[in-house]
C-alpha cells in the first residue's frame, strides 16, 4: 500500500522546486552584499524578488492540490508522526503542504498566519506590478518597432 499516493505528484514537483530552499530557483548567482546599489545589482535584486514570488505561487498551487487529497492521507500522516517517523523528508513535506492547505481553509487566523499571508500578498503585489511594467515595455517595443516583414527593400 502507498498511503501517501495522493501526494506523490506534489512531492515530485516539490523535489524539483524545493520551496523551503533559500537559494534561487531560476537563476543561481552568488549573493554579494554591497552598500552600493548599481543598476546591475538592482536588476539582480528584482530577479530575486521574482524568484521568491514564483515560489509563493507554486507553494499556493501545491497547497490547493493538497486540499483534494483523501482524508486517509491525513490519518496516515498523524499515525506516522505518532510512530516518530518525523525525520522522513516526505512526511515533513506532506506536513508542510497539509498545514498550508489547512491555512487556506481556516475560519480564524492567528497573528502568525496573518503575517505569513500579508508577506505573500506583498511579494505577489511586487510581482504583479513588475509584470505589468514589463508587459507595458514589451507592448511599447512591439508598437514602436516595425517587423522585418514591414520593411521594404530599396
Secondary structure, 3 states (H helix, E strand, C coil): CCCCHHHHHHHHHHHHHCCCCCCCCCCCCCCCCCCCCCHHHHHHHHHHHHHHHHHHHHHHHHHHHHHCCCHHHHHHHHHHHHCCCCCCHHHHHHHHHHHHHHHHHCCCCCHHHHHHHHHHHHHHHHHHHHHHHHHHHHHHHHHHCCCHHHCCCC
